[in-house]
Amino acid sequence: MTAVVDAHHHIWRRADLPWLNGPLQPRIFGPYEPIRRDYSIGEFLADIAGCGVTKSVYVQANWAKDAFEDEVAYVERAATETGYPHAIVGYADFLSPDVRPQLDRLTKYPSMRGLRMQLHWHENPQYRFAAKPDLARDVTLQRNVARLADYVWSFDLQVFAWQMQGAAELAASCPRVTFILQHAGMLEDLSPVGWARWRAGMQLLAARPNVVSKLSALGTFIHRNDPDHIATIVRETLGIFGGARCLFGSNFPVEKLWTRYSDLIAAYRRALEPLGEAVTRAVLHDTASRIYRL
C-alpha cells in the first residue's frame, strides 16, 4: 500500500483562533460546533492511525494576524515533542510594505516550508475571506510573494475559479516561487457553467510550470465525503496537471465534521486506483515530499 503524506491539516487551540470564539458565524463548511475546541496533535495522530500516513504538513489556521509567529512556534513544539508535523506553512501579511521582517522572524523554525495568505473572495459573504476580489494582482503582494524565493519557501494559493486569471498572473510574476493551489481550485459551482469556468481556470494555472494542485477539502461545499465527487475532481485535476504536480491533503479536522480519516483516505485510494500505481504514489506521497522538502 502506498505511504501517504498528508500535505494539509491543522492543529489548534480554540483560545488562539478568533473564528472559533464568540457567536457562531456562517462558514463555507457549514455548522462547525463539533470542532469549536482544541484539536491537538495527539488527536490528529489518533485520527490517522492505521491509515498509512508517514509524514504531514501543517497549514496555518488563521490565528490572530499579530500572532503569526506564536502559531508557528506552537506547531514547532508539537513537531519536536511528537515527530509530527514534518513541515509548517505559516502566515504573513503580504500586503505589508515589506514582508521580509515577518519572514525573518520565522526563519528560526526548522520546519518552515512556506506561507499562506488566503486570497479567495466571493459574492456570497459566507464564502468570502479576502478583503477584495483581485488581491493576486496587487503589486505590493506580488512583490512580497516574489521575495519567498530568497527563503526557498513556497506560497499556498487559495482562490476561486473566476480569480484564477489573476492567480496565474501572480505565478507568472514570481517564477522562482512554487505555488500550491489549495483545494484543487475550490470548485463551488457544480453547474455546467461552473465546471467549465473551473476547468478553464485550472488550465491557465497549469500553464504556469511553478504551480501544483493540492487535492484537499473536496467535501467543503457539499458537506460530505462523496467518493464519486472526489473521483471526478481528482480525475479532472490530474488530467490538467498530471500526477507529478498533484498532492493529497486531508484538511483535518474540518473534514472531520462529516467523515473519518480512514474513510477519506479510502475515497482517494478508490479514485486513484484506476490511474495506476505511479500516479497513486505521486499524489499520495512523492509530489508532497518533493514540494515541501520532507
N, C-alpha and C positions, 0 to 999 in steps of 0.2 A: 504494500500500500504506500502511495506517495506521501512523504512527510509534508506537513503543512506549515507555512509561515503565515501567521495572521498579521497582515500589514495594516490593520486599522482597528484598534479597540481603545477603550478609555478605562481608567480607574479614577475614582474621585471621592472627595469628601463633600458632603452636601453643604457644609458651612462655607465652603470656598466658592460655590457656584451660584451666582446671582439668579440664574434662571430656575434653580431648584428651590429657591426660597420665596417667601411671600405667597400671594394668591396664585392659583394655577392660571397660566396663560396659554392660549391656543398654541400648539406646536405642530410642525409638519407631521410628526409621527403619532398624533392623536393623544388620548388621555395617558398620562405618564405617572400616576400616583405610585405604582409599584417600584419605580426607580428614583423616587424622591427621598433618597437615603444614601449613606455611604456605599460605594461599590469598590471594595478593596481588591488588592492583588490576590489575596487569598481566595476570594470568591471567584475571581477570574480563573485562577488555576483549577478550582473545583469544577467550573463550567467546562473547561477544555479537557478535563481528564478523560483519557481513553479515545480522544479524537485525533491523535497523531500530530498535534501541534508541537513543533520543536523550537520555534522562535516566534517572537511577536514584536510589533511596533506600536507604541503608544502615540496617538494623535491628540493634540490639545483639545480641551473640553470647555473652553470659554470661561475660564476663571476671570475675575475682575482684571481689566487691562493692566493696571499697575502691579498686579501680582504675577506677571508672566514668568519671572524668574522663580518665584515661590513654587509655581506649578511644576516647572522642570526639576527643581530641587527635590520636591516631594516624590516625583516619579523616579528620579535617580536613586533616591534612598531605597525605594522598593526594589529596584534592579540590583542594588548592592546586597540587600538582605535576602532576596529570593531567587535571583538569576533571571527574573522577568520584570519588565520587558527588555529586549535586546537593543532597541533603538527608540529615540524620542523625536517626535515632531512637535516643536514648541510654537509659541505665538510671539509675534512682534507687530508693531503698528507701522505698516509700510506706507502710511500717509504722513508720517512724521517727516520733517525736513531732511533728516539724515538718520536712517535706521541703524547705522553702524554702532552707536553706543549701546543700543539694546542687544544687538548681536554679540558684541564683545562681552557683555555680561553672561552670555550663555556658553561661551567657549570653554569654560572651566568644567563643563559637564560632559564626560566622555561618551555618553550615549546619544548626544545630539546628532541628528542627521538631516533635519530640515525644519521648515517653518510652514505654518498655515495661517492665513488671514482670509476668512470666508468672504467671497465676493458675490454670492448669489443674492439676487433681488427678484421679486415677483410682484405682479399687480395684486395678487392675493396677499394681504398682510400676514396671514398665517404662514405663508411660505417665504416671507421676506426676512432677510438678515442684514445685508449691506445697506448703507445709507442712501445709495443711489445706484441706478442700474448699470452704469458704464464705468465702474471703477477700474476695470482692466485697461482702459485707455488713458487713465490718469498718468501724466508724465512723471509726477513725483513717485507714484507707486512703481511705475516701470523702472525708473532709475534705481529705486531701492531694491527691487527684486533682482535686478541685474547684479547687485553687489553680493548676492549669495554665492556667486561663482568663486569669489575670493575666499570663502569659508568652506567651499566644497559641500554646500548644503543645498537641498532640493526645495521646491515650493509645491505644497499640496494645493491644487487649484480646484475651487468649488464654484461652479456656475451652472445655470440652467441652459437649455438648448439654444434659446434665442440670444444668449450672451456669448456664444462660442466664437463668433466672428471677432469680437473684441479680445477674447481669451487667446485666440490664435495670433492676434497682433501682439499681445503681451509676450507670448512664447517666442515670436519672431524677434522681438526687441531684446531678448535675453538668451541668445543662442548657446551660452555656456552654462545655463541653468537647466536642470532636469525638472520638468513639471509632471506631477502625478495627478491626473484628473480624478476627482473624488466621485465615487458612487456611479461610475460609468455615465457621467453626464446628467444625473438626476432627472431621468425621464419621468415626468409627472403628468403629461397629457397623453393618454393612451388612445386617442382618436387617430384615424388615418393621417390627419394633418399634423398632429403632434409627433407621431412616429416619423413622418417624412422630415419635419424640422430637425428632430434629434439626429437622424441619420446624416443629414447634410452638415450639421454642426460637427458631428463626430469625424466626418471625412475631412473637414477643414483642420481640425486639431491633429488628426493622424498624419496630415501632410507635413506637420512640423516634426522633424526627427527627434526633438528633445521632449516630446510629450508621450507619456504612457498612461494607461487607463486602469484605475482600480475598480475591481468588481466587488462592490460593497454596498450595504444599505439598500438592497433591491426590494426590500419589503416596506420601505419608508412610506410610500404613497398609497399602498394597498393594505397596510397594517396586517400583514400575514406572511408566513413563509409559504410561498406558492412555487413548487418545483417547476411547473410549466412556465411560469413568468420568468423565473431565474434562467431557465434553459434558453428561452428566446433572447433575452438581453445578452447572456453570455455568448450565444452563437453569433449574434449580430455584431457585438463588440469585437470578438475575435476575428470575424470576417473583415473588419475595418482595420484593426490594429495588429493582428497576429499575436500568437502566443508569447513571443519574446517581449511584447510590450503590454502585457496584461498581467495583473496580480490580484490575488484574493484578499479581502478584508472582511472581518465579521461585523464590525460596528456594534460590538457588545459594550455595554449592556442594553443599548437602545433596542436592538433586535430581540433581546430577552423579553420584551413586552409581549411578544407573540410566538416565540419559539425557543426550543432548547438548542444549545450549541451543536449537539450531536445531530439533530435533525437538519440544521442549517448546512453543516458540512456534507451531510448525505445528499442534500439537494444539489449542491455544487458538484459533488462527485458524479451524480447521475447526469448532470448537464454536460460534464466534460468527457465522460466515458466514451461516447461515440466519436470523439475527436482524436482519440489515441493517447498513448502513454506520454509521448513527448510533449504534447500540448498540455496535458494534465499536470505534468511535472513543472512545466514553465509557469503556469498560472498559480499553482498551489505552493510552489517553492522557489524555483530558480529566479524568476523575474524580481520578486521582492528581495531575495538575498542579494542580487546584484545592485538593484536601485538603492536600497537602504544600507548597503555595505555591511551585511550581517556576518 
